[in-house]
């Protein structure tokens, strides 16, 4: 399973699933998962899948959880930020927040690293027991 944004049609993420590891991915289909830019996904040590995403003009970060990697039935708000970007190439002229997520499991915590309005670097850690 892969999840991605669609720069031509913003608002919801797109996903594609392949049946076998050696297959190519089919065309992605629109999901009901709201989001705007570059989600991150992974698996927790207990086997659950997670997606880290943003919405509301990239101002708010949230986390989705799934037992099977297909049905994400638990959502948690993680962080919001409103930082007006300085003018520059590829920057939106409105307040923005967490974007471009990278995540990893370290010492019983989910570590999430991200850009805030392409100007600052953010780090959020979440205890795995809290998920």
PyMOL commands that set and color helices and strands:
alter all, ss='L'
color gray80, all
select helices_A, chain A and resi 128-130
alter helices_A, ss='H'
color red, helices_A
select strands_A, chain A and resi 2-4+11-16+29-35+40-43+49-55+60-66+72-80+83-84+95-96+98-106+109-116+120-127
alter strands_A, ss='S'
color yellow, strands_A
deselect
rebuild
show_as cartoon
